[in-house]
Amino acid sequence: MSLAKWKLDLTSTGTRTVGRVMDSSLNPPGYSQSGTTVQQIEQTGDNEQTHHLMKKRAWDMALQPVKSLPMNLFMMYMSGNTISIFPIMMIAMMAWRPVKALMNVNSAFKPLQDEHVGSLLLHKLVFVLGNMIAIAMALYKLHSMGLLPNHASDWLDFQLPPQRMQYSFVSDSFIS
């Protein structure tokens, strides 16, 4: 039993034709020799599907800052609490990207506003909230590194730095 026999006719001067003899026993179940396909597209289903895809795209855009939070947490952990140029640059970028995204909320959702049927207020609120959480994480990291001025002695020369009330084995932050 041969799979397929190919024949190439080189004697004709016109276009080349390739003839193929197929064994019908090799066809998969449900295969039609006629090769006709039927496409049934319903307009209501297509419109509904487009609306569903636009909602999904809007939620993907709104949840994008929240999806980046675990990576930011990992970067914060890996940068440590030492004061050097690389952790400071990483934290500055970790804070600057959400600030820049907050300044461009309307332009980020502009393509969806033209095509979206409903209101994007909830999507924008989730987007802003995710970026605010990212900024809060960057500020916390700056505070844990000791780069944020949060005592009077940071601003005034004549004030004494606060004294430790108690030591902790977990971290070197103040416990009052």
N, CA, C and O of each residue as an XYZ file, in Angstrom:
704
protein
N       0.848     -1.181      0.000
C       0.000      0.000      0.000
C       0.888      1.236      0.000
O       1.732      1.393      0.882
N       0.703      2.111     -0.980
C       1.507      3.332     -1.053
C       0.699      4.500     -0.495
O      -0.523      4.552     -0.632
N       1.401      5.425      0.131
C       0.710      6.559      0.742
C       0.175      7.514     -0.310
O      -1.016      7.824     -0.309
N       1.012      7.976     -1.186
C       0.567      8.890     -2.230
C       1.511      8.758     -3.415
O       2.711      8.545     -3.240
N       0.971      8.883     -4.609
C       1.792      8.821     -5.813
C       1.719     10.189     -6.473
O       0.638     10.694     -6.775
N       2.873     10.769     -6.686
C       2.955     12.087     -7.299
C       3.403     11.939     -8.747
O       4.254     11.109     -9.067
N       2.833     12.735     -9.591
C       3.198     12.702    -11.000
C       3.355     14.135    -11.471
O       2.448     14.949    -11.299
N       4.488     14.447    -12.056
C       4.765     15.784    -12.539
C       4.870     15.718    -14.056
O       5.736     15.027    -14.593
N       3.997     16.431    -14.742
C       3.979     16.415    -16.202
C       4.814     17.581    -16.718
O       4.405     18.736    -16.603
N       5.994     17.283    -17.290
C       6.883     18.322    -17.793
C       6.722     18.556    -19.290
O       7.423     19.398    -19.851
N       5.821     17.835    -19.951
C       5.658     17.972    -21.395
C       4.752     19.130    -21.771
O       4.825     19.624    -22.896
N       3.909     19.568    -20.869
C       3.000     20.663    -21.220
C       3.764     21.984    -21.180
O       4.641     22.178    -20.339
N       3.422     22.890    -22.095
C       4.114     24.177    -22.173
C       3.486     25.223    -21.265
O       4.101     26.256    -21.001
N       2.322     24.984    -20.802
C       1.610     25.944    -19.952
C       2.046     25.836    -18.500
O       3.229     25.693    -18.189
N       1.094     25.907    -17.658
C       1.389     25.830    -16.230
C       1.666     24.401    -15.837
O       1.180     23.461    -16.467
N       2.421     24.253    -14.833
C       2.721     22.912    -14.334
C       1.557     22.424    -13.487
O       0.987     23.177    -12.698
N       1.221     21.182    -13.657
C       0.150     20.597    -12.860
C       0.706     19.423    -12.093
O       1.537     18.668    -12.598
N       0.256     19.281    -10.915
C       0.685     18.175    -10.075
C      -0.535     17.314     -9.829
O      -1.538     17.777     -9.286
N      -0.441     16.069    -10.229
C      -1.537     15.147    -10.003
C      -1.238     14.284     -8.793
O      -0.095     13.879     -8.584
N      -2.241     14.005     -8.008
C      -2.024     13.214     -6.802
C      -3.149     12.201     -6.679
O      -4.332     12.534     -6.752
N      -2.747     10.977     -6.492
C      -3.721      9.913     -6.307
C      -3.783      9.618     -4.821
O      -2.772      9.281     -4.204
N      -4.979      9.745     -4.242
C      -5.138      9.556     -2.795
C      -5.917      8.285     -2.526
O      -6.867      7.950     -3.233
N      -5.503      7.604     -1.514
C      -6.221      6.425     -1.056
C      -7.244      6.899     -0.031
O      -6.869      7.519      0.964
N      -8.514      6.624     -0.248
C      -9.564      7.132      0.640
C      -9.540      6.474      2.014
O     -10.171      6.970      2.947
N      -8.830      5.377      2.147
C      -8.779      4.730      3.461
C      -7.862      5.482      4.422
O      -7.875      5.208      5.622
N      -7.067      6.423      3.917
C      -6.156      7.180      4.769
C      -6.794      8.436      5.356
O      -6.189      9.104      6.193
N      -7.988      8.754      4.930
C      -8.647      9.959      5.432
C      -9.106      9.765      6.872
O      -9.539      8.671      7.235
N      -9.021     10.799      7.695
C      -9.493     10.687      9.078
C     -11.014     10.612      9.126
O     -11.684     10.999      8.168
N     -11.562     10.117     10.233
C     -13.020     10.033     10.346
C     -13.645     11.426     10.268
O     -13.158     12.366     10.898
N     -14.693     11.551      9.516
C     -15.397     12.815      9.377
C     -14.864     13.703      8.273
O     -15.387     14.799      8.067
N     -13.836     13.266      7.551
C     -13.255     14.064      6.476
C     -14.123     13.952      5.234
O     -14.558     12.859      4.869
N     -14.372     15.070      4.592
C     -15.183     15.094      3.384
C     -14.274     15.303      2.175
O     -13.430     16.199      2.177
N     -14.449     14.473      1.139
C     -13.641     14.579     -0.075
C     -13.968     15.842     -0.854
O     -13.121     16.354     -1.586
N     -15.175     16.346     -0.707
C     -15.570     17.511     -1.491
C     -14.820     18.763     -1.051
O     -14.638     19.673     -1.859
N     -14.387     18.839      0.180
C     -13.586     19.958      0.653
C     -14.369     21.233      0.893
O     -13.779     22.312      0.935
N     -15.661     21.144      1.050
C     -16.443     22.352      1.312
C     -16.477     22.611      2.811
O     -16.592     21.689      3.619
N     -16.376     23.873      3.155
C     -16.478     24.276      4.556
C     -17.633     25.244      4.695
O     -17.926     26.028      3.792
N     -18.257     25.175      5.801
C     -19.407     26.026      6.060
C     -19.056     26.944      7.219
O     -18.668     26.482      8.293
N     -19.192     28.243      6.999
C     -18.971     29.212      8.067
C     -20.301     29.872      8.378
O     -20.968     30.425      7.503
N     -20.658     29.799      9.622
C     -21.885     30.442     10.065
C     -21.500     31.498     11.082
O     -21.082     31.181     12.196
N     -21.642     32.727     10.700
C     -21.307     33.842     11.578
C     -22.595     34.584     11.889
O     -23.312     35.034     10.995
N     -22.862     34.697     13.157
C     -24.044     35.424     13.583
C     -23.626     36.819     13.993
O     -22.641     36.985     14.713
N     -24.354     37.820     13.547
C     -24.018     39.201     13.864
C     -24.172     39.481     15.348
O     -23.351     40.197     15.922
N     -25.189     38.943     15.980
C     -25.380     39.207     17.409
C     -24.266     38.568     18.219
O     -23.791     39.155     19.190
N     -23.850     37.386     17.835
C     -22.758     36.713     18.533
C     -21.439     37.448     18.338
O     -20.631     37.529     19.263
N     -21.214     37.986     17.138
C     -19.985     38.715     16.854
C     -19.929     40.004     17.666
O     -18.883     40.345     18.218
N     -21.049     40.722     17.741
C     -21.108     41.959     18.513
C     -20.930     41.674     19.997
O     -20.242     42.409     20.706
N     -21.551     40.609     20.450
C     -21.430     40.208     21.853
C     -19.991     39.809     22.178
O     -19.470     40.142     23.242
N     -19.365     39.101     21.261
C     -17.984     38.674     21.463
C     -17.040     39.876     21.475
O     -16.107     39.915     22.278
N     -17.265     40.844     20.607
C     -16.444     42.053     20.590
C     -16.585     42.819     21.888
O     -15.597     43.306     22.437
N     -17.809     42.930     22.382
C     -18.047     43.621     23.654
C     -17.348     42.892     24.800
O     -16.772     43.527     25.684
N     -17.400     41.564     24.785
C     -16.725     40.773     25.823
C     -15.207     40.967     25.754
O     -14.552     41.095     26.788
N     -14.650     40.990     24.544
C     -13.208     41.190     24.391
C     -12.780     42.584     24.838
O     -11.698     42.750     25.401
N     -13.624     43.587     24.591
C     -13.292     44.945     25.038
C     -13.316     45.041     26.560
O     -12.479     45.719     27.155
N     -14.278     44.360     27.191
C     -14.307     44.338     28.657
C     -13.072     43.643     29.211
O     -12.475     44.101     30.186
N     -12.695     42.535     28.583
C     -11.519     41.791     29.034
C     -10.252     42.628     28.864
O      -9.382     42.617     29.734
N     -10.145     43.340     27.767
C      -8.983     44.197     27.533
C      -8.936     45.342     28.538
O      -7.858     45.713     29.002
N     -10.094     45.903     28.877
C     -10.140     46.985     29.865
C      -9.705     46.481     31.231
O      -8.970     47.172     31.936
N     -10.151     45.282     31.619
C      -9.738     44.734     32.913
C      -8.259     44.362     32.909
O      -7.585     44.510     33.928
N      -7.749     43.884     31.783
C      -6.314     43.584     31.705
C      -5.485     44.847     31.899
O      -4.461     44.829     32.581
N      -5.933     45.937     31.300
C      -5.217     47.197     31.452
C      -5.345     47.731     32.878
O      -4.394     48.300     33.415
N      -6.512     47.551     33.491
C      -6.725     48.046     34.853
C      -5.925     47.247     35.868
O      -5.453     47.809     36.856
N      -5.764     45.956     35.645
C      -5.056     45.101     36.600
C      -3.558     45.008     36.337
O      -2.848     44.322     37.073
N      -3.071     45.674     35.316
C      -1.650     45.613     34.994
C      -0.759     46.087     36.147
O       0.241     45.422     36.419
N      -1.054     47.198     36.848
C      -0.202     47.583     37.983
C      -0.252     46.580     39.132
O       0.750     46.380     39.819
N      -1.405     45.948     39.348
C      -1.527     44.971     40.433
C      -0.706     43.726     40.107
O      -0.137     43.104     41.004
N      -0.643     43.363     38.830
C       0.128     42.188     38.426
C       1.632     42.413     38.577
O       2.391     41.451     38.696
N       2.068     43.671     38.573
C       3.501     43.944     38.713
C       3.939     44.043     40.171
O       5.137     44.140     40.439
N       3.013     44.020     41.109
C       3.371     44.150     42.527
C       4.235     42.995     43.045
O       5.191     43.268     43.772
N       3.965     41.733     42.724
C       4.852     40.671     43.226
C       6.298     40.816     42.748
O       7.230     40.541     43.503
N       6.486     41.240     41.516
C       7.849     41.444     41.022
C       8.510     42.600     41.755
O       9.702     42.538     42.056
N       7.754     43.655     42.049
C       8.308     44.770     42.815
C       8.688     44.328     44.222
O       9.720     44.749     44.744
N       7.867     43.487     44.839
C       8.205     42.968     46.168
C       9.497     42.158     46.124
O      10.339     42.279     47.014
N       9.652     41.343     45.103
C      10.868     40.547     44.970
C      12.086     41.448     44.760
O      13.147     41.197     45.333
N      11.944     42.483     43.952
C      13.045     43.415     43.737
C      13.396     44.162     45.018
O      14.570     44.411     45.291
N      12.387     44.519     45.803
C      12.645     45.186     47.077
C      13.406     44.263     48.013
O      14.332     44.699     48.697
N      13.031     43.007     48.049
C      13.703     42.044     48.907
C      15.155     41.853     48.475
O      16.056     41.812     49.313
N      15.377     41.738     47.178
C      16.719     41.474     46.679
C      17.641     42.687     46.782
O      18.860     42.523     46.834
N      17.090     43.896     46.812
C      17.949     45.082     46.866
C      18.545     45.299     48.249
O      19.577     45.960     48.369
N      17.931     44.767     49.288
C      18.483     44.896     50.635
C      18.247     46.278     51.218
O      17.579     47.116     50.612
N      18.806     46.509     52.411
C      18.632     47.791     53.093
C      19.898     48.626     53.106
O      19.948     49.653     53.784
N      20.917     48.214     52.379
C      22.134     49.008     52.335
C      21.938     50.202     51.419
O      21.189     50.142     50.444
N      22.618     51.280     51.744
C      22.493     52.489     50.944
C      23.625     52.505     49.928
O      24.783     52.750     50.267
N      23.275     52.245     48.698
C      24.217     52.345     47.586
C      23.431     52.793     46.361
O      22.207     52.911     46.406
N      24.134     53.038     45.281
C      23.494     53.656     44.124
C      22.482     52.732     43.440
O      21.445     53.206     42.976
N      22.757     51.438     43.367
C      21.862     50.541     42.641
C      20.516     50.342     43.341
O      19.487     50.433     42.672
N      20.466     50.077     44.649
C      19.143     49.988     45.280
C      18.372     51.300     45.239
O      17.148     51.299     45.112
N      19.083     52.417     45.345
C      18.395     53.712     45.278
C      17.814     53.924     43.887
O      16.690     54.410     43.758
N      18.559     53.570     42.846
C      18.037     53.713     41.482
C      16.856     52.776     41.246
O      15.885     53.153     40.591
N      16.935     51.558     41.775
C      15.828     50.617     41.602
C      14.567     51.133     42.280
O      13.474     51.039     41.721
N      14.716     51.675     43.479
C      13.553     52.175     44.204
C      13.025     53.447     43.554
O      11.816     53.675     43.532
N      13.920     54.277     43.025
C      13.468     55.481     42.322
C      12.645     55.107     41.093
O      11.620     55.732     40.819
N      13.081     54.103     40.361
C      12.299     53.659     39.205
C      11.002     52.980     39.641
O       9.977     53.081     38.966
N      11.063     52.287     40.777
C       9.867     51.633     41.299
C       8.816     52.667     41.708
O       7.618     52.391     41.661
N       9.266     53.852     42.109
C       8.331     54.914     42.480
C       7.955     55.772     41.276
O       6.826     56.255     41.196
N       8.883     55.971     40.335
C       8.629     56.874     39.216
C       7.663     56.284     38.193
O       6.823     57.008     37.658
N       7.762     55.000     37.914
C       6.865     54.388     36.926
C       5.391     54.524     37.301
O       4.593     54.897     36.441
N       4.984     54.237     38.556
C       3.569     54.440     38.897
C       3.146     55.906     38.881
O       2.005     56.215     38.538
N       4.056     56.815     39.251
C       3.713     58.242     39.203
C       3.464     58.658     37.762
O       2.513     59.388     37.480
N       4.310     58.199     36.853
C       4.129     58.508     35.438
C       2.835     57.888     34.910
O       2.140     58.495     34.096
N       2.514     56.683     35.372
C       1.269     56.034     34.941
C       0.054     56.782     35.478
O      -0.970     56.869     34.800
N       0.160     57.326     36.696
C      -0.960     58.087     37.255
C      -1.183     59.391     36.496
O      -2.315     59.865     36.399
N      -0.124     59.966     35.962
C      -0.274     61.197     35.186
C      -0.904     60.929     33.822
O      -1.425     61.852     33.196
N      -0.866     59.694     33.356
C      -1.374     59.350     32.025
C      -2.527     58.358     32.074
O      -2.640     57.506     31.194
N      -3.384     58.451     33.082
C      -4.494     57.495     33.202
C      -5.453     57.634     32.022
O      -5.827     56.637     31.406
N      -5.849     58.860     31.709
C      -6.820     59.041     30.624
C      -6.241     58.646     29.271
O      -6.944     58.066     28.442
N      -4.966     58.954     29.039
C      -4.381     58.574     27.749
C      -4.171     57.060     27.658
O      -4.170     56.505     26.559
N      -3.993     56.385     28.802
C      -3.855     54.925     28.778
C      -5.174     54.256     28.405
O      -5.185     53.232     27.722
N      -6.275     54.834     28.851
C      -7.593     54.253     28.575
C      -8.271     54.892     27.362
O      -9.416     54.555     27.062
N      -7.604     55.797     26.664
C      -8.199     56.488     25.519
C      -8.625     55.533     24.401
O      -9.724     55.706     23.873
N      -7.819     54.530     24.004
C      -8.294     53.626     22.942
C      -9.546     52.846     23.339
O     -10.362     52.500     22.485
N      -9.692     52.573     24.620
C     -10.854     51.810     25.069
C     -12.091     52.684     25.206
O     -13.210     52.191     25.066
N     -11.911     53.984     25.480
C     -13.068     54.866     25.629
C     -13.813     55.029     24.316
O     -15.040     55.134     24.303
N     -13.072     55.051     23.201
C     -13.717     55.212     21.903
C     -14.542     53.990     21.525
O     -15.590     54.120     20.892
N     -14.076     52.799     21.910
C     -14.729     51.567     21.481
C     -15.604     50.936     22.552
O     -16.475     50.124     22.238
N     -15.387     51.294     23.805
C     -16.093     50.650     24.917
C     -17.488     51.243     25.062
O     -17.676     52.447     24.888
N     -18.448     50.413     25.375
C     -19.836     50.854     25.492
C     -20.111     51.425     26.879
O     -20.744     52.474     26.998
N     -19.650     50.760     27.914
C     -19.945     51.163     29.281
C     -18.947     52.169     29.824
O     -18.087     52.680     29.107
N     -19.091     52.432     31.109
C     -18.210     53.367     31.789
C     -16.920     52.667     32.207
O     -16.931     51.499     32.596
N     -15.824     53.388     32.121
C     -14.523     52.850     32.511
C     -14.087     53.382     33.868
O     -12.907     53.304     34.210
N     -15.018     53.920     34.645
C     -14.673     54.524     35.930
C     -14.111     53.494     36.900
O     -13.117     53.765     37.572
N     -14.722     52.329     36.985
C     -14.235     51.289     37.889
C     -12.858     50.783     37.450
O     -11.997     50.517     38.290
N     -12.652     50.650     36.150
C     -11.359     50.211     35.634
C     -10.273     51.224     35.975
O      -9.174     50.850     36.387
N     -10.584     52.503     35.803
C      -9.613     53.549     36.125
C      -9.326     53.585     37.617
O      -8.190     53.823     38.027
N     -10.345     53.353     38.428
C     -10.161     53.349     39.880
C      -9.232     52.212     40.304
O      -8.360     52.413     41.149
N      -9.405     51.030     39.734
C      -8.528     49.895     40.044
C      -7.104     50.185     39.565
O      -6.139     49.840     40.247
N      -6.969     50.812     38.406
C      -5.658     51.183     37.869
C      -4.943     52.163     38.799
O      -3.761     51.993     39.098
N      -5.661     53.183     39.250
C      -5.081     54.179     40.158
C      -4.728     53.539     41.492
O      -3.668     53.821     42.050
N      -5.596     52.688     42.007
C      -5.341     52.026     43.291
C      -4.098     51.132     43.219
O      -3.291     51.129     44.149
N      -3.936     50.390     42.152
C      -2.749     49.548     41.985
C      -1.473     50.368     41.923
O      -0.454     49.977     42.493
N      -1.521     51.508     41.232
C      -0.340     52.370     41.166
C      -0.052     53.032     42.507
O       1.112     53.232     42.854
N      -1.090     53.375     43.265
C      -0.880     53.959     44.597
C      -0.245     52.935     45.540
O       0.592     53.295     46.368
N      -0.630     51.679     45.423
C      -0.013     50.630     46.246
C       1.465     50.488     45.886
O       2.300     50.295     46.770
N       1.795     50.581     44.604
C       3.195     50.490     44.183
C       4.006     51.665     44.729
O       5.153     51.485     45.138
N       3.425     52.855     44.738
C       4.116     54.020     45.303
C       4.298     53.848     46.801
O       5.353     54.182     47.339
N       3.278     53.328     47.483
C       3.387     53.099     48.928
C       4.478     52.076     49.237
O       5.200     52.218     50.224
N       4.599     51.054     48.405
C       5.665     50.068     48.616
C       7.042     50.707     48.448
O       7.959     50.405     49.212
N       7.196     51.582     47.462
C       8.482     52.254     47.255
C       8.794     53.183     48.423
O       9.942     53.262     48.861
N       7.784     53.886     48.928
C       8.006     54.760     50.088
C       8.365     53.952     51.325
O       9.209     54.376     52.115
N       7.741     52.806     51.505
C       8.087     51.941     52.636
C       9.534     51.483     52.540
O      10.248     51.447     53.542
N       9.967     51.134     51.331
C      11.352     50.691     51.153
C      12.323     51.838     51.433
O      13.363     51.628     52.057
N      11.992     53.044     50.976
C      12.835     54.200     51.278
C      12.892     54.455     52.779
O      13.944     54.807     53.312
N      11.760     54.277     53.463
C      11.727     54.452     54.919
C      12.566     53.388     55.617
O      13.285     53.689     56.570
N      12.480     52.146     55.148
C      13.247     51.082     55.799
C      14.745     51.240     55.559
O      15.554     50.762     56.355
N      15.120     51.906     54.471
C      16.531     52.184     54.225
C      17.014     53.397     55.010
O      18.219     53.631     55.109
N      16.088     54.169     55.567
C      16.455     55.355     56.331
C      16.664     56.582     55.471
O      17.346     57.515     55.894
N      16.097     56.609     54.277
C      16.283     57.737     53.373
C      15.178     58.779     53.468
O      15.316     59.867     52.909
N      14.093     58.477     54.156
C      13.025     59.455     54.331
C      13.219     60.192     55.652
O      13.431     59.559     56.686
N      13.149     61.522     55.630
C      13.265     62.266     56.886
C      11.951     62.171     57.660
O      10.934     62.717     57.232
N      11.974     61.473     58.806
C      10.740     61.293     59.561
C      10.890     61.648     61.036
O       9.974     61.393     61.817
N      12.006     62.222     61.436
C      12.193     62.689     62.811
C      12.614     64.151     62.763
O      13.094     64.636     61.739
N      12.432     64.841     63.867
C      12.831     66.249     63.929
C      14.338     66.395     63.770
O      14.804     67.412     63.256
N      15.103     65.408     64.197
C      16.563     65.483     64.074
C      17.024     65.404     62.617
O      18.159     65.767     62.310
N      16.170     64.944     61.732
C      16.526     64.920     60.319
C      16.484     66.313     59.710
O      17.158     66.574     58.713
N      15.694     67.215     60.302
C      15.507     68.553     59.769
C      16.310     69.605     60.532
O      16.779     70.582     59.949
N      16.464     69.395     61.838
C      17.077     70.413     62.690
C      18.386     69.901     63.273
O      18.478     68.756     63.715
N      19.403     70.770     63.267
C      20.714     70.378     63.787
C      20.731     70.246     65.299
O      21.439     69.396     65.839
N      19.964     71.072     65.984
C      20.038     71.081     67.446
C      19.198     69.995     68.099
O      19.269     69.832     69.317
N      18.424     69.262     67.358
C      17.637     68.162     67.912
C      18.491     66.901     67.969
O      19.258     66.614     67.051
N      18.350     66.167     69.041
C      19.065     64.905     69.179
C      18.310     63.795     68.451
O      17.080     63.806     68.403
N      19.038     62.849     67.892
C      18.345     61.720     67.253
C      17.590     60.909     68.297
O      18.004     60.869     69.455
N      16.504     60.267     67.920
C      15.740     59.474     68.892
C      16.557     58.291     69.391
O      17.319     57.681     68.641
N      16.385     57.983     70.665
C      17.094     56.867     71.279
C      16.264     55.597     71.121
O      15.034     55.637     71.149
N      16.935     54.501     70.960
C      16.234     53.219     70.868
C      15.649     52.866     72.218
O      16.310     52.963     73.252
N      14.404     52.457     72.182
C      13.742     52.031     73.405
C      13.963     50.535     73.628
O      14.021     50.068     74.765
N      14.083     49.812     72.558
C      14.176     48.361     72.640
C      14.808     47.850     71.352
O      14.666     48.473     70.300
N      15.497     46.731     71.427
C      16.101     46.125     70.243
C      15.269     44.923     69.811
O      14.682     44.220     70.634
N      15.236     44.712     68.528
C      14.502     43.588     67.966
C      15.486     42.681     67.236
O      16.460     43.155     66.651
N      15.229     41.386     67.273
C      16.095     40.449     66.570
C      15.722     40.328     65.096
O      16.510     39.825     64.295
N      14.530     40.785     64.736
C      14.054     40.620     63.371
C      14.576     41.732     62.472
O      15.077     41.454     61.382
N      14.470     42.974     62.899
C      14.933     44.090     62.079
C      15.550     45.144     62.981
O      15.464     45.051     64.205
N      16.162     46.130     62.384
C      16.801     47.169     63.177
C      15.975     48.455     63.188
O      16.536     49.549     63.245
N      14.658     48.335     63.134
C      13.796     49.506     63.190
C      13.454     49.820     64.640
O      13.613     48.989     65.534
N      12.982     51.039     64.843
C      12.639     51.465     66.200
C      11.359     50.794     66.673
O      10.412     50.628     65.904
N      11.338     50.415     67.926
C      10.131     49.879     68.553
C       9.847     50.771     69.741
O      10.653     50.840     70.669
N       8.720     51.453     69.731
C       8.429     52.346     70.850
C       7.285     51.865     71.678
O       6.919     52.512     72.660
